[in-house]
Amino acid sequence: MSLQISAVPSPSPAHQTSRLAERRSRNFNPSIWGDYFLKYTSDSNSMKLNLIDQIQRLGLAYHFETEIDEQLEQLHKSYFEFHHGNNDDDLHTIALLFRLLRQQGYNVSCVIFNKFKDNKGNFNKSLITDVQGLLSLFEACHLGFHGDDILNDALAFTITHLESIDKGKVRPTLQKQILLSLAKLDFNLLQEQHQKELGHITRWWKDLNVERKFPFARDRLVEAYFWMSAIYFELEYEATREILTKTNVIFSIMDDLYDGYGTSEELELFTEAIERWDVDAKEKLPEYMQLFYQTVLGLYDEIGSEMTRKEQSYRLFYAKEVEYMPVASVTIGCEFNMVTSLLRMGDTTTKNDFDWLLFSDPKMVKATNVVCRLMNDIAGYKSEQERGDAASSVECFMKQYGVTEEEAMEVLRKQVVDAWKDINEELCHPTAVPTFLLVRILNYSRTFHVIYNDEKDHYSHAGTRFKELVTSLLVNPLPI
C-alpha cells in the first residue's frame, strides 16, 4: 500500500513553537444557550402530528390515507424517543401523539402520562392553565382500554378543570385553520353528490307510496340517508349509501310494525312469512302486511339481481340471513347494517368477512350492539313507555334490581363506556379482519352519539336537532 506524500512542506518544530507563542487568548464569554435548542430537533414530528390532526378534523383525511399511514408508522417507531425525550413536558403533543397512534390501531401504553403526575400520584397543578393540553388529554382519554386507570384519572381531572375555565379568556382557536378553503370546497362537492343521490332515493321512496300504505310508520328517509352517509361518506361509496338507506327505512317500518302497530297474532304470521321467504307466504297476512311483505321481497330481489349480475350471488345468503335477525331477536341491527353495507362493496369484501360478521360472534360487534341498544333505550324509553311499547333495558334493570330510574341509567351509561373500551381494543393491530371493515363498525357506533345526543331520540323526533343537522350537512353549502 502506497503512502500519500503532501507536496506542502511541514513546518519545523521550532517554527510551530513560534506560531503557538504568537496566539492570544480572546477570553470570549461561554455560550449562554448551551443545549437549549436541542429540544427543537423533534419539532418536525410535532408539526406532523398537528398537521395530521387538522387534516382529520377538516374531514380531508380520506384524500391522504396512505400518507397519514406512513407518517404515523414512522411516529410509532419513534414513540420511545417521545416517551423519554424533551417533549415530555408538552402535554398537548404527547396527548395528541397517543390519541393519533391509538386511533391508527397501535397499542401504545398510557403510562406515558405518568410524566405529568407529582410524587403523590396526582396530575400536576401546573397543567390547570394549559387549556390546549387539557383538551388534548381529554380527547385522548376516550381511546382507553380496560385497565387504563391512568386515563380514568385523567378524564376526571380534565373534566373538572375544563368546566371551570373562563371561556371568555380562551382564544377562539387554539390552532391555525390551515387547509380551510380546501375543506370547504371538498365539503360542498361531497354535499352536491349526496344531494343527487338523495334525490334518486326519494323518487324510489315516493313510488312506494309509504305514507298511504304504511301510515303507522315513521317517514325518516332523509334522516336515514344522513345516518348511513356518516358511516360511508366518501364519493366512491354511492352504491353502499343507497342500499343502506333503502334497507334501513324498510327496517324502520318493520321496527314500528313490531313495536306498536301489529297484533301478536299478526306478528307471528309475519315472522313465519319472513322465515319462509316466499311470495306465496303472504296469503295468510292481513292486507297491509301483504303490501309490506311484497316491498321487502321486492327490495331484496333488486339486490339479488345485481349480485347475480356481478357474479357475487353467494352474498344473497347473507343478505337474507341478516334480514331474519331483527325479526328473530331484540338486536338493534348492527349486523344488519354491516352485512348490508358489504353487499355492494365489490371485490374488496370477501366471504370470510361476511362469515366473521355473522357467525364468529365478534367482540367488536357485540360491543357496538351494546352501545347502540343502550343509547337507544336511555334516550327513548320514556316515550316508548308512554306509547305502550315493549319494556326497554332501563325498565328491565329497574324491576330486576329494585333501583331507581337514575341508578339504572347510571349503570347502563357505565356499560356503554365499557363497551367503547372493547371497541378501542379490537381496533388494535393485528386485527381479525381488514381494518377497513372495523372502521365502518366504529363509524356506526359513533353515529349513535349523534342520533341520541344528550340522551334524546332525535331520530324519532326529527323536527328539532336532527333537522338542524340535516340542513347543515345536506342543504346549506359552506361559503367559500
C-alpha positions in Angstrom: 0.0 0.0 0.0 1.5 3.3 -1.0 1.6 6.4 1.2 0.4 9.8 0.0 3.1 12.4 0.5 2.0 16.0 0.7 3.6 18.5 -1.6 3.4 21.2 1.1 6.4 21.1 3.4 5.7 20.6 7.1 6.7 23.4 9.4 9.7 22.7 11.6 9.1 22.2 15.3 10.8 25.5 16.1 8.5 27.3 13.7 5.5 25.6 15.3 6.6 26.7 18.8 7.0 30.3 17.5 3.5 30.3 16.0 1.9 29.0 19.2 3.6 31.7 21.2 2.1 34.3 19.0 -1.5 33.1 19.7 -3.5 35.1 22.2 -6.5 34.1 24.3 -9.5 36.2 23.4 -11.4 35.3 26.7 -14.8 35.1 24.9 -17.9 34.5 27.1 -19.2 31.0 27.0 -22.4 30.2 25.1 -25.5 31.4 27.1 -27.7 28.9 25.2 -26.0 25.6 25.8 -28.3 22.7 24.7 -31.4 24.7 24.9 -32.3 24.4 21.2 -31.7 20.7 21.1 -35.3 20.2 22.2 -36.5 21.5 18.8 -34.8 18.7 16.8 -38.1 16.8 17.1 -40.2 19.8 16.2 -40.9 18.3 12.8 -42.7 15.4 14.5 -44.9 17.9 16.4 -45.7 19.7 13.2 -46.6 16.3 11.5 -48.9 15.5 14.4 -50.7 18.8 14.3 -51.0 18.6 10.5 -52.5 15.1 10.6 -54.8 16.2 13.4 -56.1 19.2 11.4 -56.5 17.3 8.2 -58.6 14.8 10.1 -60.7 17.4 11.8 -61.3 19.2 8.5 -62.7 15.9 7.0 -59.9 15.6 4.4 -58.2 12.5 5.8 -59.6 10.2 3.2 -57.7 12.0 0.5 -54.4 11.3 2.3 -54.8 7.9 3.8 -51.6 6.4 2.5 -49.5 9.5 3.6 -51.1 9.5 7.0 -50.4 5.8 7.4 -46.8 6.2 6.5 -46.2 9.2 8.8 -47.9 7.6 11.8 -45.9 4.4 11.3 -42.8 6.4 11.5 -44.0 8.3 14.5 -44.8 5.0 16.2 -41.3 3.8 15.6 -40.0 6.9 17.4 -42.6 6.6 20.2 -39.9 5.6 22.7 -37.9 8.8 21.9 -41.0 10.9 22.5 -41.6 9.0 25.7 -38.2 9.7 27.1 -37.2 12.9 25.3 -37.6 16.6 25.8 -41.2 16.6 24.6 -42.4 15.0 27.9 -43.3 18.5 29.3 -45.6 19.2 26.4 -48.9 17.7 27.3 -50.6 18.7 24.1 -48.0 17.0 21.9 -47.9 13.8 24.0 -51.7 13.5 24.3 -52.1 14.1 20.6 -49.4 11.5 19.7 -51.1 9.0 22.0 -54.5 9.6 20.5 -53.5 9.5 16.9 -51.5 6.3 17.3 -54.3 4.5 19.2 -56.8 5.7 16.6 -54.5 4.1 14.0 -54.5 0.8 15.8 -51.2 1.0 17.6 -51.2 -0.5 21.1 -49.2 2.3 22.8 -49.1 2.5 26.6 -50.8 5.2 28.6 -48.0 5.2 31.2 -46.6 8.0 29.1 -48.9 10.3 31.1 -47.2 9.4 34.4 -44.7 12.1 33.5 -47.4 14.7 34.3 -48.1 13.4 37.8 -46.5 14.6 41.1 -44.9 12.3 43.7 -48.3 11.8 45.3 -49.7 10.3 42.0 -51.9 13.4 41.2 -51.7 15.3 38.0 -49.6 18.4 38.3 -51.4 21.6 39.2 -49.4 23.5 36.6 -51.4 21.7 33.9 -54.6 23.5 35.0 -53.7 26.6 33.0 -52.7 24.6 29.9 -56.1 24.7 28.1 -54.8 23.2 24.9 -53.0 20.4 26.8 -56.2 19.7 28.8 -58.3 19.5 25.7 -55.9 17.1 24.0 -55.7 14.9 27.1 -59.5 14.9 27.4 -59.7 13.6 23.8 -57.0 11.0 24.4 -58.9 9.6 27.4 -61.7 8.4 25.0 -59.3 5.9 23.4 -59.0 4.0 26.7 -58.7 0.2 27.1 -59.8 -1.9 30.0 -57.3 -1.4 32.9 -56.2 2.1 31.7 -56.6 3.6 35.2 -54.4 6.5 34.3 -56.8 7.6 31.6 -59.7 7.3 34.0 -57.9 9.6 36.4 -57.0 11.9 33.6 -60.6 12.1 32.4 -61.9 13.2 35.8 -59.0 15.7 36.1 -59.6 17.3 32.7 -63.4 17.5 33.0 -63.1 19.2 36.4 -60.7 21.9 35.2 -62.1 22.4 31.7 -65.5 23.1 33.2 -64.0 25.7 35.5 -62.2 27.6 32.7 -63.4 31.2 32.0 -64.5 30.7 28.3 -64.1 34.4 27.6 -60.4 34.3 28.3 -59.7 31.4 25.9 -58.6 32.2 22.3 -61.3 31.4 19.7 -59.0 28.9 18.0 -56.1 27.1 19.6 -54.6 26.1 16.2 -54.3 27.7 12.8 -57.1 26.8 10.4 -54.8 25.5 7.6 -56.5 23.9 4.6 -59.8 25.5 5.5 -60.6 26.6 1.9 -59.8 23.2 0.6 -62.0 21.6 3.3 -64.9 23.9 2.4 -64.6 23.1 -1.3 -64.4 19.4 -0.6 -67.4 19.6 1.7 -69.5 21.3 -1.0 -68.5 18.8 -3.7 -69.5 15.9 -1.4 -72.7 17.7 -0.5 -73.7 18.1 -4.1 -73.1 14.4 -4.7 -75.1 13.4 -1.6 -78.0 15.7 -2.7 -78.2 14.0 -6.1 -78.1 10.5 -4.5 -80.8 11.5 -2.0 -82.9 12.8 -4.9 -82.9 9.4 -6.6 -83.7 7.6 -3.4 -86.5 10.0 -2.7 -88.1 9.1 -6.0 -87.9 5.4 -5.2 -89.5 6.2 -1.8 -92.3 8.2 -3.3 -93.0 5.4 -5.8 -93.5 3.0 -2.8 -96.3 5.3 -1.6 -95.3 4.7 2.0 -97.4 7.5 3.5 -100.6 5.8 2.2 -99.6 2.2 2.6 -98.0 2.3 6.0 -99.3 5.4 7.9 -98.3 3.8 11.2 -94.6 4.1 10.4 -92.1 7.0 10.8 -91.2 8.6 7.5 -87.5 9.1 8.0 -85.9 8.7 4.6 -83.7 11.8 4.7 -82.7 11.1 8.3 -81.8 7.5 7.4 -79.6 8.7 4.5 -77.9 11.2 6.8 -77.3 8.4 9.3 -75.9 6.0 6.7 -73.7 8.6 5.0 -72.0 9.1 8.3 -70.7 5.5 8.0 -69.8 5.7 4.3 -69.4 9.4 3.3 -66.7 9.1 0.6 -67.7 9.7 -3.0 -66.9 6.2 -4.2 -69.5 4.6 -1.8 -72.6 5.8 -3.6 -74.0 2.3 -4.1 -73.4 1.4 -0.5 -75.2 4.5 0.8 -78.1 3.7 -1.5 -78.6 0.2 -0.3 -78.1 1.1 3.3 -80.7 3.9 3.2 -83.2 1.7 1.4 -82.9 -1.2 3.7 -82.9 1.0 6.8 -86.1 2.8 6.0 -87.7 -0.6 5.4 -86.2 -1.8 8.7 -87.6 1.3 10.3 -91.1 0.4 9.1 -90.6 -3.1 10.4 -89.5 -1.7 13.7 -92.7 0.4 14.1 -94.7 -2.6 12.9 -93.3 -4.8 15.7 -93.2 -2.1 18.4 -96.7 -1.0 18.4 -98.9 -1.4 15.4 -99.1 -5.2 14.7 -101.1 -7.5 17.0 -99.4 -10.6 18.4 -101.2 -12.9 16.0 -100.3 -10.8 13.0 -96.6 -10.5 14.1 -96.4 -14.3 14.5 -97.7 -14.7 10.9 -95.3 -12.1 9.6 -92.3 -13.7 11.3 -93.2 -17.1 9.8 -93.5 -15.4 6.3 -90.1 -13.8 6.7 -88.6 -17.2 7.6 -90.2 -18.8 4.6 -89.1 -16.0 2.2 -91.6 -17.0 -0.3 -94.1 -14.7 -2.1 -96.8 -17.3 -1.5 -96.4 -16.9 2.2 -98.2 -13.5 2.1 -101.6 -15.1 1.6 -102.1 -15.6 5.4 -101.2 -12.0 6.2 -103.6 -9.1 6.6 -103.7 -6.7 3.6 -101.3 -4.0 5.0 -98.8 -6.7 5.9 -99.0 -8.2 2.4 -98.1 -4.9 0.9 -95.1 -4.6 3.3 -94.0 -8.2 2.7 -94.0 -7.6 -1.0 -92.0 -4.4 -0.5 -89.4 -6.3 1.5 -89.1 -9.1 -1.1 -89.0 -6.6 -3.9 -86.1 -4.8 -2.5 -84.1 -8.0 -1.9 -85.0 -9.1 -5.4 -83.4 -5.9 -6.7 -80.3 -6.6 -4.6 -80.2 -10.2 -5.7 -80.3 -9.3 -9.4 -77.3 -7.0 -9.0 -75.4 -9.6 -7.0 -76.0 -12.2 -9.7 -75.0 -9.8 -12.5 -71.7 -9.2 -10.7 -71.2 -12.9 -10.1 -71.5 -12.4 -6.3 -74.6 -14.5 -5.8 -73.2 -16.1 -2.7 -73.9 -12.8 -0.9 -77.6 -13.4 -1.3 -77.5 -15.9 1.5 -76.0 -13.3 3.9 -78.5 -10.7 2.8 -81.4 -12.9 3.7 -79.8 -14.3 6.8 -79.2 -10.8 8.2 -82.9 -9.8 7.4 -84.1 -12.6 9.7 -82.1 -11.3 12.6 -84.1 -8.2 13.6 -87.3 -10.3 13.4 -86.0 -13.1 15.5 -84.2 -11.2 18.2 -84.0 -7.8 20.0 -80.9 -6.8 18.2 -80.6 -3.1 17.3 -79.4 -4.0 13.9 -75.6 -3.7 13.9 -75.1 -6.9 12.0 -78.0 -6.0 9.7 -76.3 -2.7 8.7 -72.8 -4.0 8.5 -73.6 -7.0 6.3 -75.9 -5.0 4.1 -73.2 -2.4 3.7 -70.8 -5.0 2.3 -73.2 -6.3 -0.3 -72.2 -3.7 -2.9 -68.6 -3.2 -1.9 -67.2 -5.1 -4.8 -64.1 -7.3 -4.6 -62.7 -5.5 -1.5 -65.0 -7.7 0.6 -64.6 -11.5 0.8 -66.7 -14.4 2.0 -64.5 -14.5 5.2 -65.6 -11.0 6.1 -69.3 -12.0 5.9 -68.7 -15.2 7.9 -66.8 -13.2 10.6 -69.6 -10.7 10.9 -72.4 -13.2 11.2 -71.1 -16.4 12.6 -67.9 -15.7 14.7 -69.7 -13.6 17.4 -67.0 -10.9 17.2 -66.3 -8.9 20.3 -66.4 -5.6 18.4 -69.9 -6.2 17.0 -71.2 -7.3 20.4 -69.8 -4.1 21.9 -71.3 -2.0 19.2 -74.7 -3.6 19.8 -74.4 -2.7 23.5 -73.6 1.0 22.6 -76.5 1.2 20.1 -79.0 -0.7 22.2 -78.4 1.1 25.5 -78.1 4.6 24.0 -81.4 4.0 22.1 -83.1 2.7 25.3 -81.8 5.5 27.5 -82.9 8.2 25.1 -86.2 6.8 24.1 -87.6 4.6 26.9 -89.9 7.3 28.4 -91.7 8.0 25.1 -91.8 4.3 24.3 -93.3 3.7 27.7 -96.0 6.3 27.0 -96.8 4.5 23.7 -97.0 1.1 25.4 -94.0 -0.3 23.6 -92.1 -3.3 24.8 -90.1 -2.8 28.0 -86.6 -1.3 27.5 -83.4 -2.2 29.2 -83.9 0.8 31.6 -87.3 -0.6 32.9 -86.0 -4.1 33.0 -83.0 -3.1 35.1 -85.1 -1.1 37.5 -87.5 -4.0 38.0 -84.8 -6.7 38.3 -82.6 -4.9 40.8 -85.2 -2.7 42.5 -83.3 0.5 41.8 -84.4 4.0 40.8 -84.5 5.3 37.3 -81.4 7.4 37.7 -79.5 4.5 39.3 -80.4 2.2 36.4 -79.4 4.9 33.9 -76.0 5.3 35.6 -75.3 1.6 35.4 -76.2 1.5 31.7 -74.1 4.6 30.9 -71.2 2.7 32.5 -71.9 -0.3 30.3 -71.7 2.0 27.3 -68.3 3.3 28.4 -67.0 -0.3 29.0 -68.3 -1.3 25.5 -66.3 1.5 24.0 -63.2 0.2 25.6 -63.9 -3.2 23.9 -64.2 -1.4 20.6 -61.0 0.5 21.1 -59.1 -2.7 21.9 -60.5 -4.5 18.9 -59.1 -1.8 16.6 -55.5 -2.6 17.7 -53.2 -4.4 15.3 -53.2 -7.2 14.3 -56.9 -7.3 13.6 -59.1 -10.3 12.8 -60.4 -8.7 9.6 -59.3 -5.8 7.4 -59.2 -2.5 9.2 -61.5 -1.0 6.6 -64.4 -3.2 7.9 -63.6 -2.4 11.6 -63.6 1.4 10.9 -67.1 1.1 9.4 -68.3 -0.6 12.5 -66.6 2.1 14.5 -68.3 4.8 12.4 -71.7 3.1 13.0 -71.1 3.2 16.8 -70.1 6.9 16.6 -73.4 7.8 14.8 -75.4 6.8 17.9 -73.7 9.6 19.8 -75.2 12.0 17.2 -78.6 10.4 16.8 -79.1 10.1 20.6 -77.1 13.1 21.7 -78.0 14.5 25.2 -79.9 11.2 25.8 -82.7 12.3 23.4 -84.1 10.3 20.5 -83.5 12.8 17.6 -84.4 10.2 15.0 -88.0 9.7 16.2 -88.3 13.5 17.0 -86.7 14.7 13.8 -88.1 18.2 13.7 -85.7 19.6 16.2 -82.0 18.8 16.5 -82.0 16.4 13.6 -83.4 19.0 11.3 -80.5 21.3 12.1 -78.0 18.5 11.4 -79.6 17.5 8.0 -79.8 21.2 7.0 -76.2 21.9 7.7 -74.9 18.7 6.0 -77.3 18.2 3.1 -78.9 21.6 2.4 -76.7 24.6 3.0 -73.3 24.7 1.2 -70.4 26.4 3.0 -69.5 29.9 1.9 -66.1 29.9 0.2 
